[in-house]
Amino acid sequence: MTSIKDNKLIGILLITAIYLMASAIGIFVYSVMPFALWANLLAADVAATVFVFIFSMIFNNSSVYDPYWSVQPVVIVLCFALSSKMTTAALLILVSVTYWGIRLTANWAYTFGGLGIQDWRYTKYRNETGKLYPFVNFTGIHMMPTLIVYLCTLPAVFVTTSEVNANIGSIAGTAVCVGAATLQLFADVQMHKYRKSGRKGLIRTGLWKNSRHPNYLGEILMWWGIAVQAVSVMPERWWLIAGAAANTVMFLTVSIPLADKRQSQKPGYEEYRAETRSLLPIPK
């Protein structure tokens, strides 16, 4: 088992198999549920998450769940796109989500170190919560992100299934999505080059020169772009912005404070924080 956990290729193949099975379970659950679209999709999403969680427990590694964030929206939107009439608005949504998902999943695959390596945040939670960790693992690490990304994806689903045509808001929202994913791409590439160079400490070049979290900014903007696309063609469903709002709150109250706390252990952090914005990559 140790050799399997240390092998990156085997790990990726195993996780791919897990996610294919999780997708099949989700599709099955959706097809047999007798409720409204949003409720059936929620049930399917929860069922797929529970399946992934089981393997997180089997491998004693919560990072088995990490690709779910980028894989789930692509699978959901693609399934609905294939079973619905392809309108211009639906096409723009599909392009936005697919571009974002492929890029983020590729970044996960590039940084994946094998099933023997777990995200530092999960290890932190395990050490801090002790016997409560299985509960924290299921609710906080698995289910909460699933519910947030479900809310983020719901606007794309409604656009894909409503046979509405694109307007200026759709184009603007698509531009935001593509720009956000590209921003994440540049931020991640710059970070990878910095780490590969062997330099230690805080990265203060490229986008990271003026922003401590340009990748998080891209993630926040991505889902606001999806929300804009949906609400612009379906203004009566203004509540579809809930996913983008919840995602923003999660990053502002959980992800960014956690990352800042870890970075604060590095020399020069206080100066860096004073001179650098949290999100916007513009001079302070």
CYANA upper distance limits for C-alpha pairs under 8 A (distance plus 0.5 A):
  1 MET  CA      5 LYS  CA      6.65
  2 THR  CA      6 ASP  CA      6.76
  2 THR  CA    116 GLY  CA      8.11
  3 SER  CA      7 ASN  CA      6.77
  4 ILE  CA     10 ILE  CA      6.98
  4 ILE  CA     11 GLY  CA      7.60
  4 ILE  CA    115 LEU  CA      8.22
  5 LYS  CA     10 ILE  CA      8.36
  5 LYS  CA     11 GLY  CA      7.04
  5 LYS  CA    114 GLY  CA      6.11
  5 LYS  CA    115 LEU  CA      4.95
  5 LYS  CA    116 GLY  CA      5.21
  6 ASP  CA     11 GLY  CA      8.40
  6 ASP  CA    113 GLY  CA      8.03
  6 ASP  CA    114 GLY  CA      5.74
  6 ASP  CA    115 LEU  CA      6.98
  6 ASP  CA    116 GLY  CA      6.20
  7 ASN  CA     11 GLY  CA      6.64
  7 ASN  CA    113 GLY  CA      8.47
  7 ASN  CA    114 GLY  CA      6.18
  7 ASN  CA    115 LEU  CA      8.24
  8 LYS  CA     12 ILE  CA      6.72
  8 LYS  CA    112 PHE  CA      7.52
  8 LYS  CA    113 GLY  CA      6.26
  8 LYS  CA    114 GLY  CA      4.93
  8 LYS  CA    115 LEU  CA      8.04
  9 LEU  CA     13 LEU  CA      6.69
  9 LEU  CA    114 GLY  CA      8.27
 10 ILE  CA     14 LEU  CA      6.57
 10 ILE  CA    114 GLY  CA      8.45
 11 GLY  CA     15 ILE  CA      6.65
 11 GLY  CA    114 GLY  CA      5.86
 11 GLY  CA    115 LEU  CA      6.17
 12 ILE  CA     16 THR  CA      6.48
 12 ILE  CA    109 ALA  CA      7.90
 12 ILE  CA    114 GLY  CA      8.05
 13 LEU  CA     17 ALA  CA      6.73
 14 LEU  CA     18 ILE  CA      6.72
 15 ILE  CA     19 TYR  CA      6.64
 15 ILE  CA     64 VAL  CA      7.31
 16 THR  CA     20 LEU  CA      6.66
 17 ALA  CA     21 MET  CA      6.78
 18 ILE  CA     22 ALA  CA      6.59
 18 ILE  CA     52 VAL  CA      7.37
 18 ILE  CA     55 PHE  CA      8.31
 19 TYR  CA     23 SER  CA      6.46
 19 TYR  CA     52 VAL  CA      7.85
 20 LEU  CA     24 ALA  CA      6.77
 21 MET  CA     25 ILE  CA      6.70
 22 ALA  CA     26 GLY  CA      6.63
 22 ALA  CA     47 ALA  CA      8.41
 22 ALA  CA     48 ALA  CA      5.22
 22 ALA  CA     49 THR  CA      8.00
 22 ALA  CA     51 PHE  CA      6.60
 22 ALA  CA     52 VAL  CA      7.23
 23 SER  CA     27 ILE  CA      6.63
 23 SER  CA     48 ALA  CA      7.01
 23 SER  CA     75 VAL  CA      8.03
 24 ALA  CA     28 PHE  CA      6.64
 25 ILE  CA     29 VAL  CA      6.61
 25 ILE  CA     44 ALA  CA      7.88
 25 ILE  CA     47 ALA  CA      7.53
 25 ILE  CA     48 ALA  CA      6.65
 26 GLY  CA     30 TYR  CA      6.61
 26 GLY  CA     43 ALA  CA      8.46
 26 GLY  CA     44 ALA  CA      4.75
 26 GLY  CA     45 ASP  CA      6.58
 26 GLY  CA     47 ALA  CA      6.64
 26 GLY  CA     48 ALA  CA      5.75
 27 ILE  CA     31 SER  CA      6.67
 27 ILE  CA     44 ALA  CA      7.16
 28 PHE  CA     32 VAL  CA      6.95
 28 PHE  CA     44 ALA  CA      8.21
 29 VAL  CA     33 MET  CA      6.67
 29 VAL  CA     40 ASN  CA      8.03
 29 VAL  CA     43 ALA  CA      7.48
 29 VAL  CA     44 ALA  CA      5.65
 29 VAL  CA     47 ALA  CA      7.93
 30 TYR  CA     40 ASN  CA      5.58
 30 TYR  CA     41 LEU  CA      6.38
 30 TYR  CA     43 ALA  CA      7.47
 30 TYR  CA     44 ALA  CA      5.69
 31 SER  CA     40 ASN  CA      8.41
 33 MET  CA     40 ASN  CA      6.10
 34 PRO  CA     40 ASN  CA      7.80
 35 PHE  CA     39 ALA  CA      6.50
 35 PHE  CA     40 ASN  CA      6.32
 36 ALA  CA     40 ASN  CA      6.63
 37 LEU  CA     41 LEU  CA      6.55
 38 TRP  CA     42 LEU  CA      6.62
 38 TRP  CA    154 LEU  CA      7.97
 39 ALA  CA     43 ALA  CA      6.70
 40 ASN  CA     44 ALA  CA      6.70
 41 LEU  CA     45 ASP  CA      6.55
 42 LEU  CA     46 VAL  CA      6.65
 42 LEU  CA    150 TYR  CA      7.67
 43 ALA  CA     47 ALA  CA      6.64
 44 ALA  CA     48 ALA  CA      6.71
 45 ASP  CA     49 THR  CA      6.69
 45 ASP  CA    146 THR  CA      7.79
 45 ASP  CA    150 TYR  CA      7.91
 46 VAL  CA     50 VAL  CA      6.68
 46 VAL  CA    143 MET  CA      7.91
 46 VAL  CA    146 THR  CA      7.95
 47 ALA  CA     51 PHE  CA      6.86
 48 ALA  CA     52 VAL  CA      6.87
 49 THR  CA     53 PHE  CA      6.52
 49 THR  CA    142 HIS  CA      7.33
 49 THR  CA    143 MET  CA      7.43
 49 THR  CA    146 THR  CA      7.64
 50 VAL  CA     54 ILE  CA      6.79
 51 PHE  CA     55 PHE  CA      7.41
 52 VAL  CA     56 SER  CA      6.82
 52 VAL  CA     64 VAL  CA      7.69
 52 VAL  CA     65 TYR  CA      6.86
 53 PHE  CA     57 MET  CA      6.84
 53 PHE  CA     62 SER  CA      8.11
 53 PHE  CA     64 VAL  CA      8.41
 53 PHE  CA     65 TYR  CA      7.53
 53 PHE  CA    138 PHE  CA      7.43
 53 PHE  CA    142 HIS  CA      7.39
 54 ILE  CA     58 ILE  CA      6.78
 55 PHE  CA     59 PHE  CA      6.52
 55 PHE  CA     60 ASN  CA      8.50
 55 PHE  CA     64 VAL  CA      7.71
 56 SER  CA     60 ASN  CA      6.19
 56 SER  CA     61 ASN  CA      5.62
 56 SER  CA     62 SER  CA      5.42
 56 SER  CA     63 SER  CA      7.67
 56 SER  CA     64 VAL  CA      5.92
 56 SER  CA     65 TYR  CA      7.42
 57 MET  CA     61 ASN  CA      7.08
 57 MET  CA     62 SER  CA      7.76
 59 PHE  CA    115 LEU  CA      7.70
 61 ASN  CA    115 LEU  CA      7.35
 61 ASN  CA    116 GLY  CA      7.87
 61 ASN  CA    117 ILE  CA      8.00
 61 ASN  CA    118 GLN  CA      6.28
 62 SER  CA     66 ASP  CA      8.16
 62 SER  CA    118 GLN  CA      7.16
 62 SER  CA    119 ASP  CA      8.22
 62 SER  CA    122 TYR  CA      7.28
 62 SER  CA    137 ASN  CA      7.81
 62 SER  CA    141 ILE  CA      8.03
 63 SER  CA    115 LEU  CA      8.37
 63 SER  CA    117 ILE  CA      8.37
 63 SER  CA    118 GLN  CA      5.88
 63 SER  CA    119 ASP  CA      6.50
 63 SER  CA    122 TYR  CA      8.39
 64 VAL  CA    115 LEU  CA      8.02
 65 TYR  CA     69 TRP  CA      8.45
 65 TYR  CA    142 HIS  CA      7.29
 66 ASP  CA    108 TRP  CA      8.38
 67 PRO  CA     71 VAL  CA      6.46
 67 PRO  CA    105 THR  CA      6.84
 67 PRO  CA    108 TRP  CA      7.29
 68 TYR  CA     72 GLN  CA      5.98
 68 TYR  CA    146 THR  CA      8.41
 69 TRP  CA     73 PRO  CA      7.96
 69 TRP  CA    145 PRO  CA      7.94
 69 TRP  CA    146 THR  CA      7.80
 69 TRP  CA    149 VAL  CA      7.27
 70 SER  CA     74 VAL  CA      7.60
 70 SER  CA    100 TRP  CA      8.27
 70 SER  CA    101 GLY  CA      5.38
 70 SER  CA    102 ILE  CA      8.11
 70 SER  CA    104 LEU  CA      6.60
 70 SER  CA    105 THR  CA      6.34
 71 VAL  CA     75 VAL  CA      6.78
 71 VAL  CA    101 GLY  CA      6.79
 71 VAL  CA    105 THR  CA      7.42
 72 GLN  CA     76 ILE  CA      6.64
 73 PRO  CA     77 VAL  CA      6.48
 73 PRO  CA     97 VAL  CA      7.43
 73 PRO  CA    101 GLY  CA      7.91
 73 PRO  CA    149 VAL  CA      8.01
 73 PRO  CA    150 TYR  CA      8.27
 73 PRO  CA    153 THR  CA      6.37
 74 VAL  CA     78 LEU  CA      6.35
 74 VAL  CA     97 VAL  CA      6.57
 74 VAL  CA     98 THR  CA      6.14
 74 VAL  CA    101 GLY  CA      6.62
 75 VAL  CA     79 CYS  CA      6.56
 76 ILE  CA     80 PHE  CA      6.89
 76 ILE  CA    157 VAL  CA      8.16
 77 VAL  CA     81 ALA  CA      6.47
 77 VAL  CA     94 LEU  CA      7.08
 77 VAL  CA     97 VAL  CA      8.19
 77 VAL  CA    153 THR  CA      8.27
 77 VAL  CA    156 ALA  CA      7.25
 77 VAL  CA    157 VAL  CA      6.52
 77 VAL  CA    160 THR  CA      7.86
 78 LEU  CA     82 LEU  CA      6.62
 78 LEU  CA     94 LEU  CA      7.47
 79 CYS  CA     83 SER  CA      6.95
 80 PHE  CA     84 SER  CA      6.47
 80 PHE  CA    157 VAL  CA      7.37
 80 PHE  CA    160 THR  CA      7.04
 80 PHE  CA    161 THR  CA      7.31
 81 ALA  CA     85 LYS  CA      7.68
 81 ALA  CA     86 MET  CA      7.02
 81 ALA  CA     90 ALA  CA      7.75
 81 ALA  CA     94 LEU  CA      8.03
 81 ALA  CA    160 THR  CA      6.42
 81 ALA  CA    161 THR  CA      8.00
 84 SER  CA    160 THR  CA      7.42
 84 SER  CA    161 THR  CA      6.34
 84 SER  CA    163 GLU  CA      8.47
 85 LYS  CA    160 THR  CA      8.33
 85 LYS  CA    161 THR  CA      7.91
 85 LYS  CA    163 GLU  CA      6.89
 86 MET  CA     90 ALA  CA      6.38
 86 MET  CA     91 LEU  CA      6.88
 86 MET  CA    160 THR  CA      7.82
 86 MET  CA    163 GLU  CA      7.86
 87 THR  CA     91 LEU  CA      6.63
 87 THR  CA    160 THR  CA      8.19
 87 THR  CA    163 GLU  CA      6.45
 87 THR  CA    164 VAL  CA      6.95
 87 THR  CA    165 ASN  CA      6.21
 87 THR  CA    166 ALA  CA      8.21
 88 THR  CA     92 LEU  CA      6.82
 88 THR  CA    164 VAL  CA      8.22
 88 THR  CA    165 ASN  CA      5.75
 88 THR  CA    166 ALA  CA      5.77
 89 ALA  CA     93 ILE  CA      6.83
 89 ALA  CA    159 VAL  CA      7.26
 89 ALA  CA    160 THR  CA      7.92
 89 ALA  CA    164 VAL  CA      6.76
 89 ALA  CA    165 ASN  CA      5.41
 89 ALA  CA    166 ALA  CA      4.63
 89 ALA  CA    167 ASN  CA      8.16
 89 ALA  CA    170 SER  CA      6.96
 89 ALA  CA    229 GLN  CA      8.23
 90 ALA  CA     94 LEU  CA      6.59
 90 ALA  CA    156 ALA  CA      8.26
 90 ALA  CA    159 VAL  CA      6.32
 90 ALA  CA    160 THR  CA      5.07
 90 ALA  CA    161 THR  CA      8.43
 90 ALA  CA    163 GLU  CA      8.16
 90 ALA  CA    164 VAL  CA      8.14
 90 ALA  CA    165 ASN  CA      8.18
 90 ALA  CA    166 ALA  CA      8.41
 91 LEU  CA     95 VAL  CA      6.64
 91 LEU  CA    160 THR  CA      8.48
 92 LEU  CA     96 SER  CA      6.62
 92 LEU  CA    166 ALA  CA      8.42
 92 LEU  CA    170 SER  CA      7.76
 92 LEU  CA    171 ILE  CA      8.13
 92 LEU  CA    174 THR  CA      6.88
 93 ILE  CA     97 VAL  CA      6.66
 93 ILE  CA    156 ALA  CA      6.61
 93 ILE  CA    159 VAL  CA      8.10
 93 ILE  CA    160 THR  CA      7.98
 93 ILE  CA    174 THR  CA      7.68
 93 ILE  CA    226 ILE  CA      7.57
 93 ILE  CA    229 GLN  CA      7.95
 94 LEU  CA     98 THR  CA      6.38
 94 LEU  CA    156 ALA  CA      8.46
 95 VAL  CA     99 TYR  CA      6.44
 96 SER  CA    100 TRP  CA      6.74
 96 SER  CA    174 THR  CA      6.56
 96 SER  CA    177 CYS  CA      6.32
 96 SER  CA    178 VAL  CA      6.68
 96 SER  CA    226 ILE  CA      8.33
 97 VAL  CA    101 GLY  CA      6.37
 97 VAL  CA    177 CYS  CA      8.48
 98 THR  CA    102 ILE  CA      6.43
 99 TYR  CA    103 ARG  CA      6.71
 99 TYR  CA    178 VAL  CA      7.85
 99 TYR  CA    181 ALA  CA      7.93
100 TRP  CA    104 LEU  CA      6.64
100 TRP  CA    177 CYS  CA      8.10
100 TRP  CA    178 VAL  CA      7.82
100 TRP  CA    181 ALA  CA      5.79
100 TRP  CA    222 MET  CA      8.45
101 GLY  CA    105 THR  CA      6.41
102 ILE  CA    106 ALA  CA      6.46
103 ARG  CA    107 ASN  CA      6.75
103 ARG  CA    181 ALA  CA      7.91
103 ARG  CA    185 LEU  CA      7.63
104 LEU  CA    108 TRP  CA      6.79
105 THR  CA    109 ALA  CA      6.72
106 ALA  CA    110 TYR  CA      6.64
107 ASN  CA    111 THR  CA      6.76
107 ASN  CA    188 ASP  CA      8.19
108 TRP  CA    112 PHE  CA      6.31
113 GLY  CA    117 ILE  CA      6.57
118 GLN  CA    122 TYR  CA      7.46
118 GLN  CA    123 THR  CA      7.45
119 ASP  CA    123 THR  CA      7.24
120 TRP  CA    124 LYS  CA      6.66
121 ARG  CA    125 TYR  CA      6.79
122 TYR  CA    126 ARG  CA      6.66
122 TYR  CA    137 ASN  CA      8.42
122 TYR  CA    141 ILE  CA      8.12
123 THR  CA    127 ASN  CA      6.70
124 LYS  CA    128 GLU  CA      6.67
125 TYR  CA    129 THR  CA      6.37
125 TYR  CA    133 TYR  CA      7.51
125 TYR  CA    136 VAL  CA      8.31
126 ARG  CA    130 GLY  CA      6.28
126 ARG  CA    133 TYR  CA      5.88
129 THR  CA    133 TYR  CA      5.77
129 THR  CA    136 VAL  CA      8.25
132 LEU  CA    136 VAL  CA      6.81
133 TYR  CA    137 ASN  CA      6.14
134 PRO  CA    138 PHE  CA      6.67
135 PHE  CA    139 THR  CA      6.56
135 PHE  CA    140 GLY  CA      8.42
136 VAL  CA    140 GLY  CA      5.62
136 VAL  CA    141 ILE  CA      7.28
137 ASN  CA    141 ILE  CA      5.46
137 ASN  CA    142 HIS  CA      6.91
138 PHE  CA    142 HIS  CA      5.64
138 PHE  CA    143 MET  CA      6.50
139 THR  CA    143 MET  CA      5.34
139 THR  CA    144 MET  CA      6.37
140 GLY  CA    144 MET  CA      5.77
140 GLY  CA    145 PRO  CA      7.90
141 ILE  CA    145 PRO  CA      7.25
142 HIS  CA    146 THR  CA      6.84
143 MET  CA    147 LEU  CA      6.68
144 MET  CA    148 ILE  CA      6.81
145 PRO  CA    149 VAL  CA      6.54
146 THR  CA    150 TYR  CA      6.40
147 LEU  CA    151 LEU  CA      6.76
148 ILE  CA    152 CYS  CA      6.72
148 ILE  CA    243 GLY  CA      6.60
148 ILE  CA    246 ALA  CA      6.94
148 ILE  CA    247 ASN  CA      6.69
149 VAL  CA    153 THR  CA      6.48
149 VAL  CA    243 GLY  CA      7.57
149 VAL  CA    247 ASN  CA      8.09
150 TYR  CA    154 LEU  CA      6.57
150 TYR  CA    243 GLY  CA      8.03
151 LEU  CA    155 PRO  CA      8.08
151 LEU  CA    240 LEU  CA      8.21
151 LEU  CA    242 ALA  CA      7.24
151 LEU  CA    243 GLY  CA      4.69
151 LEU  CA    244 ALA  CA      8.17
152 CYS  CA    156 ALA  CA      8.45
152 CYS  CA    223 TRP  CA      6.63
152 CYS  CA    226 ILE  CA      8.26
152 CYS  CA    227 ALA  CA      8.22
152 CYS  CA    241 ILE  CA      8.43
152 CYS  CA    242 ALA  CA      8.06
152 CYS  CA    243 GLY  CA      4.57
152 CYS  CA    244 ALA  CA      6.18
152 CYS  CA    247 ASN  CA      7.98
153 THR  CA    157 VAL  CA      6.97
153 THR  CA    243 GLY  CA      8.06
154 LEU  CA    158 PHE  CA      6.80
154 LEU  CA    240 LEU  CA      7.72
154 LEU  CA    243 GLY  CA      8.31
155 PRO  CA    159 VAL  CA      6.79
155 PRO  CA    226 ILE  CA      7.32
155 PRO  CA    227 ALA  CA      6.61
155 PRO  CA    230 ALA  CA      5.97
155 PRO  CA    231 VAL  CA      8.46
155 PRO  CA    240 LEU  CA      6.11
155 PRO  CA    241 ILE  CA      8.31
156 ALA  CA    160 THR  CA      6.62
156 ALA  CA    226 ILE  CA      7.06
156 ALA  CA    227 ALA  CA      8.36
156 ALA  CA    230 ALA  CA      7.13
157 VAL  CA    161 THR  CA      6.67
158 PHE  CA    162 SER  CA      6.33
158 PHE  CA    230 ALA  CA      7.99
159 VAL  CA    163 GLU  CA      7.56
159 VAL  CA    164 VAL  CA      7.20
159 VAL  CA    230 ALA  CA      6.40
159 VAL  CA    233 VAL  CA      8.39
159 VAL  CA    234 MET  CA      8.49
164 VAL  CA    233 VAL  CA      7.22
165 ASN  CA    233 VAL  CA      7.80
166 ALA  CA    170 SER  CA      5.86
166 ALA  CA    171 ILE  CA      7.79
166 ALA  CA    233 VAL  CA      7.33
167 ASN  CA    171 ILE  CA      7.12
167 ASN  CA    232 SER  CA      7.88
167 ASN  CA    233 VAL  CA      7.40
168 ILE  CA    172 ALA  CA      6.66
169 GLY  CA    173 GLY  CA      6.44
169 GLY  CA    228 VAL  CA      7.00
169 GLY  CA    229 GLN  CA      6.31
169 GLY  CA    232 SER  CA      5.64
169 GLY  CA    233 VAL  CA      7.94
170 SER  CA    174 THR  CA      6.59
170 SER  CA    228 VAL  CA      7.50
170 SER  CA    229 GLN  CA      4.80
170 SER  CA    230 ALA  CA      7.92
170 SER  CA    232 SER  CA      7.02
170 SER  CA    233 VAL  CA      7.79
171 ILE  CA    175 ALA  CA      6.71
171 ILE  CA    229 GLN  CA      7.99
172 ALA  CA    176 VAL  CA      6.85
172 ALA  CA    225 GLY  CA      8.25
172 ALA  CA    228 VAL  CA      8.35
172 ALA  CA    229 GLN  CA      8.06
173 GLY  CA    177 CYS  CA      6.76
173 GLY  CA    224 TRP  CA      8.21
173 GLY  CA    225 GLY  CA      4.76
173 GLY  CA    226 ILE  CA      6.65
173 GLY  CA    227 ALA  CA      8.14
173 GLY  CA    228 VAL  CA      5.77
173 GLY  CA    229 GLN  CA      5.44
174 THR  CA    178 VAL  CA      6.60
174 THR  CA    225 GLY  CA      6.77
174 THR  CA    226 ILE  CA      7.80
174 THR  CA    229 GLN  CA      7.48
175 ALA  CA    179 GLY  CA      6.37
175 ALA  CA    225 GLY  CA      8.17
176 VAL  CA    180 ALA  CA      6.38
176 VAL  CA    221 LEU  CA      7.23
176 VAL  CA    222 MET  CA      7.12
176 VAL  CA    224 TRP  CA      8.43
176 VAL  CA    225 GLY  CA      5.63
177 CYS  CA    181 ALA  CA      6.68
177 CYS  CA    221 LEU  CA      7.30
177 CYS  CA    222 MET  CA      5.07
177 CYS  CA    223 TRP  CA      7.81
177 CYS  CA    224 TRP  CA      8.44
177 CYS  CA    225 GLY  CA      5.58
177 CYS  CA    226 ILE  CA      7.39
178 VAL  CA    182 THR  CA      6.57
178 VAL  CA    222 MET  CA      8.20
179 GLY  CA    183 LEU  CA      6.50
179 GLY  CA    218 GLY  CA      8.42
180 ALA  CA    184 GLN  CA      6.84
180 ALA  CA    217 LEU  CA      8.13
180 ALA  CA    218 GLY  CA      4.78
180 ALA  CA    219 GLU  CA      7.26
180 ALA  CA    221 LEU  CA      6.23
180 ALA  CA    222 MET  CA      5.86
181 ALA  CA    185 LEU  CA      6.69
181 ALA  CA    218 GLY  CA      6.51
181 ALA  CA    219 GLU  CA      7.87
181 ALA  CA    222 MET  CA      7.25
182 THR  CA    186 PHE  CA      6.80
182 THR  CA    218 GLY  CA      8.44
183 LEU  CA    187 ALA  CA      6.66
183 LEU  CA    214 PRO  CA      7.77
183 LEU  CA    215 ASN  CA      7.46
183 LEU  CA    218 GLY  CA      6.32
184 GLN  CA    188 ASP  CA      6.48
184 GLN  CA    214 PRO  CA      7.36
184 GLN  CA    215 ASN  CA      5.13
184 GLN  CA    216 TYR  CA      8.24
184 GLN  CA    218 GLY  CA      5.87
184 GLN  CA    219 GLU  CA      7.94
185 LEU  CA    189 VAL  CA      6.62
185 LEU  CA    215 ASN  CA      8.47
186 PHE  CA    190 GLN  CA      6.57
186 PHE  CA    207 LEU  CA      8.32
187 ALA  CA    191 MET  CA      6.72
187 ALA  CA    206 GLY  CA      8.29
187 ALA  CA    207 LEU  CA      6.68
187 ALA  CA    208 TRP  CA      7.78
187 ALA  CA    214 PRO  CA      6.75
187 ALA  CA    215 ASN  CA      6.32
188 ASP  CA    192 HIS  CA      6.59
188 ASP  CA    215 ASN  CA      7.49
189 VAL  CA    193 LYS  CA      6.68
190 GLN  CA    194 TYR  CA      6.69
190 GLN  CA    205 THR  CA      8.42
190 GLN  CA    206 GLY  CA      7.32
190 GLN  CA    207 LEU  CA      8.40
191 MET  CA    195 ARG  CA      6.73
191 MET  CA    203 ILE  CA      7.90
192 HIS  CA    196 LYS  CA      6.49
193 LYS  CA    197 SER  CA      6.61
194 TYR  CA    198 GLY  CA      7.58
194 TYR  CA    199 ARG  CA      7.03
194 TYR  CA    203 ILE  CA      7.48
195 ARG  CA    199 ARG  CA      6.80
195 ARG  CA    200 LYS  CA      8.04
201 GLY  CA    266 LYS  CA      6.55
201 GLY  CA    267 PRO  CA      7.46
202 LEU  CA    263 GLN  CA      8.20
202 LEU  CA    266 LYS  CA      7.62
202 LEU  CA    268 GLY  CA      8.38
202 LEU  CA    269 TYR  CA      7.95
203 ILE  CA    208 TRP  CA      6.84
203 ILE  CA    209 LYS  CA      7.82
204 ARG  CA    208 TRP  CA      5.76
204 ARG  CA    209 LYS  CA      4.68
204 ARG  CA    210 ASN  CA      8.12
205 THR  CA    209 LYS  CA      5.07
207 LEU  CA    211 SER  CA      6.73
207 LEU  CA    214 PRO  CA      7.08
207 LEU  CA    281 PRO  CA      6.42
208 TRP  CA    212 ARG  CA      6.21
208 TRP  CA    213 HIS  CA      7.69
208 TRP  CA    214 PRO  CA      7.23
208 TRP  CA    281 PRO  CA      7.75
209 LYS  CA    276 THR  CA      7.71
209 LYS  CA    281 PRO  CA      8.06
210 ASN  CA    275 GLU  CA      8.31
210 ASN  CA    276 THR  CA      5.54
210 ASN  CA    277 ARG  CA      6.58
210 ASN  CA    280 LEU  CA      7.89
210 ASN  CA    281 PRO  CA      5.25
210 ASN  CA    282 ILE  CA      5.89
210 ASN  CA    283 PRO  CA      5.91
210 ASN  CA    284 LYS  CA      7.62
211 SER  CA    276 THR  CA      6.18
211 SER  CA    277 ARG  CA      5.54
211 SER  CA    278 SER  CA      6.01
211 SER  CA    279 LEU  CA      5.74
211 SER  CA    280 LEU  CA      6.24
211 SER  CA    281 PRO  CA      4.99
211 SER  CA    282 ILE  CA      7.58
212 ARG  CA    273 ARG  CA      8.28
212 ARG  CA    276 THR  CA      7.05
212 ARG  CA    277 ARG  CA      6.87
212 ARG  CA    278 SER  CA      5.52
212 ARG  CA    279 LEU  CA      6.77
213 HIS  CA    217 LEU  CA      6.94
213 HIS  CA    256 ILE  CA      8.04
213 HIS  CA    278 SER  CA      6.46
213 HIS  CA    279 LEU  CA      5.79
214 PRO  CA    218 GLY  CA      6.86
214 PRO  CA    279 LEU  CA      6.18
214 PRO  CA    280 LEU  CA      7.51
214 PRO  CA    281 PRO  CA      7.12
215 ASN  CA    219 GLU  CA      6.97
216 TYR  CA    220 ILE  CA      6.75
216 TYR  CA    251 PHE  CA      7.69
216 TYR  CA    256 ILE  CA      8.43
216 TYR  CA    279 LEU  CA      7.82
217 LEU  CA    221 LEU  CA      6.67
217 LEU  CA    279 LEU  CA      6.09
217 LEU  CA    280 LEU  CA      7.70
218 GLY  CA    222 MET  CA      6.51
219 GLU  CA    223 TRP  CA      7.40
220 ILE  CA    224 TRP  CA      7.16
220 ILE  CA    244 ALA  CA      7.65
220 ILE  CA    247 ASN  CA      7.21
220 ILE  CA    248 THR  CA      6.17
220 ILE  CA    251 PHE  CA      8.25
221 LEU  CA    225 GLY  CA      6.59
222 MET  CA    226 ILE  CA      7.07
223 TRP  CA    227 ALA  CA      6.64
223 TRP  CA    243 GLY  CA      8.03
223 TRP  CA    244 ALA  CA      5.61
223 TRP  CA    247 ASN  CA      8.31
224 TRP  CA    228 VAL  CA      6.56
224 TRP  CA    241 ILE  CA      7.89
224 TRP  CA    244 ALA  CA      5.78
224 TRP  CA    245 ALA  CA      8.46
225 GLY  CA    229 GLN  CA      6.79
226 ILE  CA    230 ALA  CA      6.85
227 ALA  CA    231 VAL  CA      6.54
227 ALA  CA    240 LEU  CA      6.90
227 ALA  CA    241 ILE  CA      5.79
227 ALA  CA    243 GLY  CA      8.45
227 ALA  CA    244 ALA  CA      7.18
228 VAL  CA    232 SER  CA      6.31
228 VAL  CA    241 ILE  CA      8.35
229 GLN  CA    233 VAL  CA      7.26
230 ALA  CA    234 MET  CA      6.45
230 ALA  CA    235 PRO  CA      8.33
230 ALA  CA    240 LEU  CA      7.92
231 VAL  CA    235 PRO  CA      5.20
231 VAL  CA    236 GLU  CA      8.03
231 VAL  CA    237 ARG  CA      6.77
231 VAL  CA    238 TRP  CA      6.06
231 VAL  CA    240 LEU  CA      7.50
231 VAL  CA    241 ILE  CA      8.19
234 MET  CA    238 TRP  CA      7.92
241 ILE  CA    245 ALA  CA      6.74
242 ALA  CA    246 ALA  CA      6.53
243 GLY  CA    247 ASN  CA      6.55
244 ALA  CA    248 THR  CA      6.65
245 ALA  CA    249 VAL  CA      6.77
246 ALA  CA    250 MET  CA      6.68
247 ASN  CA    251 PHE  CA      6.90
248 THR  CA    252 LEU  CA      6.64
249 VAL  CA    253 THR  CA      6.37
249 VAL  CA    254 VAL  CA      8.47
250 MET  CA    254 VAL  CA      5.92
250 MET  CA    255 SER  CA      7.10
251 PHE  CA    255 SER  CA      5.13
251 PHE  CA    256 ILE  CA      6.15
252 LEU  CA    256 ILE  CA      6.14
252 LEU  CA    257 PRO  CA      7.67
253 THR  CA    257 PRO  CA      6.84
254 VAL  CA    258 LEU  CA      6.60
255 SER  CA    259 ALA  CA      6.72
256 ILE  CA    260 ASP  CA      6.51
257 PRO  CA    261 LYS  CA      6.53
258 LEU  CA    262 ARG  CA      6.91
259 ALA  CA    263 GLN  CA      6.67
260 ASP  CA    264 SER  CA      6.48
261 LYS  CA    265 GLN  CA      7.76
262 ARG  CA    266 LYS  CA      8.49
263 GLN  CA    269 TYR  CA      7.30
264 SER  CA    269 TYR  CA      5.84
264 SER  CA    270 GLU  CA      7.64
265 GLN  CA    269 TYR  CA      7.89
268 GLY  CA    272 TYR  CA      6.72
269 TYR  CA    273 ARG  CA      6.47
270 GLU  CA    274 ALA  CA      6.64
271 GLU  CA    275 GLU  CA      6.71
272 TYR  CA    276 THR  CA      6.35
273 ARG  CA    277 ARG  CA      7.66
273 ARG  CA    278 SER  CA      8.35
275 GLU  CA    284 LYS  CA      6.79
276 THR  CA    283 PRO  CA      7.69
276 THR  CA    284 LYS  CA      6.51
277 ARG  CA    281 PRO  CA      7.53
277 ARG  CA    282 ILE  CA      8.02
277 ARG  CA    283 PRO  CA      8.14
277 ARG  CA    284 LYS  CA      6.70
